[in-house]
Amino acid sequence: MTNLEMEILLKLGISAVFGLVIGLERELKRKPVGLKTSLVICIVSCLLTIVSIESAYRFPNSGQVKISMDPMRLAAQIVSGIGFLGAGVILRRENDSISGLTTAAIIWGAAGIGIAVGAGFYLDALAGVSLLIISVELIPFIMKLIGPRQLREKEIMLQLNIKEKNHIDEVVTFLLEMKYKIRRIRIKDIDNGDHLVQIFINVDFHNKTTDIYNVVSGLSGVQKVEIDSIS
């Protein structure tokens, strides 16, 4: 086995380890892009980068054929092409919230890590993986503890079936008394005469969703409750 082949195997091995670290973070959070996807992205990005670099020096100009290759041509296509995978995990839910942006960004980051390893920037790739994990795990936790109030809140969607109109005002007044910040309200009349009320509120992240459900479901006039923790 030549030194070049050993170096290529080393790069692929390192990219697999880094892909494993990134994939485990997503897998532990039960995200759609998990361990296998991150491994494939990181390893293949590394492999394509190696092929792109080595091809530029292995096929010099010969005979009548003039070959001119950019060592990073394939790597440049990885950056743009990975966007198709990222777009596939971004979802718009029924409550108009967007989910999957962090996962899409991590897909892009995994490809970047693979490119860095394939180009031989091992220390830079290690620093990138470390900062990526710190950014998605440690920093949000710290911000929830010491950051501004807005960063220590989570958004919750309440969908209520209410019989009488006057009970809608009572629910809104109660939520304000509980120091919940009301973001927006939607009210829709239902065919049976009831009112479908959607209320988006911001609450402290310490507040349990089940506690809010128990309190709201016991309010006068509330016949049915559906609650969804958005963030």
C-alpha positions as CSV (number, residue, x, y, z in Angstrom):
1,M,0.0,0.0,0.0
2,T,1.4,3.4,-1.0
3,N,1.7,6.4,1.2
4,L,-1.0,8.1,-0.9
5,E,-3.4,5.2,-0.4
6,M,-2.7,5.2,3.4
7,E,-3.3,9.0,3.5
8,I,-6.6,8.6,1.6
9,L,-7.8,5.9,4.0
10,L,-6.7,8.1,7.0
11,K,-8.8,11.0,5.6
12,L,-11.8,8.8,5.1
13,G,-11.5,7.4,8.6
14,I,-11.2,10.8,10.2
15,S,-14.2,12.1,8.2
16,A,-16.2,9.0,9.4
17,V,-15.4,9.8,13.0
18,F,-16.4,13.5,12.6
19,G,-19.6,12.4,10.8
20,L,-20.3,10.0,13.7
21,V,-20.0,12.9,16.2
22,I,-22.4,15.1,14.2
23,G,-24.8,12.3,13.5
24,L,-25.0,11.2,17.2
25,E,-26.0,14.8,18.2
26,R,-29.0,14.6,15.7
27,E,-29.8,11.0,16.6
28,L,-30.1,11.7,20.3
29,K,-32.6,14.4,19.5
30,R,-34.6,12.1,17.2
31,K,-34.2,14.4,14.2
32,P,-34.9,13.2,10.7
33,V,-31.2,13.4,9.7
34,G,-29.4,11.1,12.1
35,L,-26.3,8.9,12.3
36,K,-26.3,7.2,8.9
37,T,-27.1,10.3,6.9
38,S,-24.4,12.4,8.6
39,L,-21.8,9.6,8.1
40,V,-22.7,9.3,4.4
41,I,-22.5,13.1,3.8
42,C,-19.2,13.5,5.6
43,I,-17.5,10.5,4.1
44,V,-18.6,11.1,0.5
45,S,-17.8,14.8,0.7
46,C,-14.3,13.8,1.8
47,L,-14.0,11.2,-1.0
48,L,-15.1,13.6,-3.7
49,T,-12.7,16.3,-2.4
50,I,-9.8,13.8,-2.6
51,V,-10.8,12.7,-6.1
52,S,-11.1,16.3,-7.2
53,I,-7.6,17.2,-5.8
54,E,-5.9,14.1,-7.0
55,S,-7.4,14.2,-10.5
56,A,-6.0,17.7,-11.0
57,Y,-2.5,16.4,-10.7
58,R,-2.9,12.9,-12.1
59,F,-4.1,13.9,-15.5
60,P,-1.7,16.5,-16.9
61,N,-1.9,17.9,-20.4
62,S,-0.9,15.2,-22.9
63,G,-1.0,14.9,-26.7
64,Q,-3.6,16.9,-28.4
65,V,-6.0,16.9,-25.4
66,K,-5.7,20.0,-23.2
67,I,-6.9,19.2,-19.8
68,S,-7.3,22.0,-17.2
69,M,-8.7,21.0,-13.9
70,D,-9.4,23.0,-10.8
71,P,-8.4,21.0,-7.7
72,M,-11.5,22.0,-5.8
73,R,-14.0,21.8,-8.6
74,L,-16.0,18.9,-7.2
75,A,-15.8,20.3,-3.7
76,A,-17.5,23.5,-4.9
77,Q,-20.3,21.4,-6.4
78,I,-20.8,19.6,-3.0
79,V,-21.5,22.9,-1.3
80,S,-24.3,23.8,-3.7
81,G,-25.6,20.3,-4.2
82,I,-26.0,19.6,-0.5
83,G,-28.7,22.2,-0.5
84,F,-31.2,19.7,-2.0
85,L,-30.8,17.5,1.1
86,G,-31.2,20.5,3.4
87,A,-34.4,21.6,1.7
88,G,-35.8,18.2,2.2
89,V,-35.7,18.4,6.0
90,I,-37.2,21.9,6.3
91,L,-40.9,21.6,7.1
92,R,-43.7,24.0,7.6
93,R,-46.2,22.8,10.1
94,E,-49.9,23.4,10.3
95,N,-49.4,26.2,12.9
96,D,-47.2,28.1,10.5
97,S,-44.0,27.4,12.4
98,I,-40.9,26.3,10.5
99,S,-38.9,23.3,11.7
100,G,-35.7,21.6,10.4
101,L,-33.6,24.7,9.8
102,T,-30.9,23.6,12.3
103,T,-30.8,20.1,10.9
104,A,-30.5,21.5,7.4
105,A,-27.6,23.7,8.6
106,I,-25.9,20.7,10.2
107,I,-26.2,18.8,6.9
108,W,-24.4,21.6,5.2
109,G,-21.8,21.7,8.1
110,A,-21.2,17.9,7.8
111,A,-20.4,18.4,4.1
112,G,-18.0,21.2,4.9
113,I,-16.2,19.1,7.5
114,G,-15.8,16.3,5.0
115,I,-14.4,18.8,2.4
116,A,-11.9,20.1,5.0
117,V,-10.7,16.6,5.9
118,G,-10.4,15.7,2.2
119,A,-8.3,18.8,1.6
120,G,-6.0,17.9,4.5
121,F,-7.1,20.5,7.0
122,Y,-7.4,18.1,9.9
123,L,-7.1,20.5,12.8
124,D,-9.5,23.0,11.2
125,A,-12.0,20.2,10.7
126,L,-11.6,19.2,14.4
127,A,-12.2,22.8,15.5
128,G,-15.2,23.0,13.2
129,V,-16.8,19.9,14.7
130,S,-16.1,21.0,18.2
131,L,-17.6,24.5,17.6
132,L,-20.6,23.0,15.8
133,I,-21.5,20.8,18.7
134,I,-20.9,23.6,21.2
135,S,-23.1,25.9,19.1
136,V,-26.1,23.6,19.0
137,E,-25.8,22.1,22.5
138,L,-24.0,24.2,25.0
139,I,-24.6,27.8,23.9
140,P,-28.5,27.5,23.7
141,F,-28.4,25.9,27.2
142,I,-26.3,28.8,28.6
143,M,-28.5,31.4,26.9
144,K,-31.6,29.9,28.5
145,L,-29.9,30.4,31.9
146,I,-28.3,33.8,31.6
147,G,-29.5,35.2,28.3
148,P,-32.2,37.8,27.6
149,R,-35.8,36.9,28.6
150,Q,-36.8,36.2,25.0
151,L,-34.2,33.4,24.7
152,R,-35.5,31.9,27.9
153,E,-39.0,31.5,26.5
154,K,-40.7,28.8,24.4
155,E,-43.7,29.3,22.2
156,I,-46.9,27.2,22.8
157,M,-49.9,27.0,20.6
158,L,-53.3,26.5,22.3
159,Q,-56.2,25.4,20.2
160,L,-59.5,25.6,22.2
161,N,-63.1,24.8,21.5
162,I,-65.2,27.4,23.3
163,K,-69.0,27.5,23.4
164,E,-69.8,31.1,24.4
165,K,-68.1,34.2,23.1
166,N,-67.8,35.8,26.5
167,H,-65.6,32.8,27.6
168,I,-63.0,33.8,25.0
169,D,-62.4,37.1,26.9
170,E,-62.2,35.1,30.2
171,V,-59.5,32.8,28.7
172,V,-57.4,35.7,27.3
173,T,-57.7,37.6,30.7
174,F,-56.6,34.5,32.6
175,L,-53.5,34.0,30.3
176,L,-52.5,37.6,30.9
177,E,-52.9,37.2,34.6
178,M,-50.6,34.2,34.5
179,K,-47.9,36.5,32.9
180,Y,-48.0,34.6,29.6
181,K,-47.1,36.7,26.6
182,I,-49.8,36.4,23.9
183,R,-48.2,36.6,20.4
184,R,-51.4,36.3,18.3
185,I,-55.0,35.0,18.4
186,R,-57.1,33.4,15.7
187,I,-60.9,32.9,16.2
188,K,-63.0,30.8,13.8
189,D,-66.7,30.1,14.0
190,I,-67.6,26.4,13.7
191,D,-70.8,25.0,12.1
192,N,-72.2,23.7,15.4
193,G,-72.0,27.2,16.9
194,D,-68.8,26.7,18.9
195,H,-65.7,28.9,18.4
196,L,-62.3,27.5,17.5
197,V,-59.7,29.7,19.2
198,Q,-56.0,29.5,18.5
199,I,-53.7,31.4,20.9
200,F,-50.0,31.5,20.5
201,I,-48.2,32.3,23.8
202,N,-44.7,32.7,25.0
203,V,-43.9,31.1,28.4
204,D,-40.8,30.5,30.5
205,F,-39.0,27.3,29.3
206,H,-39.3,26.0,32.9
207,N,-43.1,25.8,32.6
208,K,-44.3,22.3,31.8
209,T,-46.6,21.9,28.8
210,T,-48.7,19.5,30.8
211,D,-49.2,22.0,33.6
212,I,-50.4,24.6,31.1
213,Y,-52.8,22.0,29.6
214,N,-54.2,21.1,33.1
215,V,-54.9,24.7,33.9
216,V,-56.4,25.8,30.6
217,S,-58.6,22.7,30.3
218,G,-60.2,23.5,33.6
219,L,-61.3,27.0,32.6
220,S,-65.0,27.7,32.3
221,G,-66.4,27.3,28.8
222,V,-63.4,25.4,27.4
223,Q,-64.8,22.2,25.9
224,K,-61.7,20.8,24.1
225,V,-58.0,21.6,24.3
226,E,-55.2,20.9,21.9
227,I,-51.7,22.1,22.9
228,D,-48.5,22.0,21.0
229,S,-45.1,23.1,22.2
230,I,-43.5,24.8,19.1
231,S,-40.1,25.5,20.5
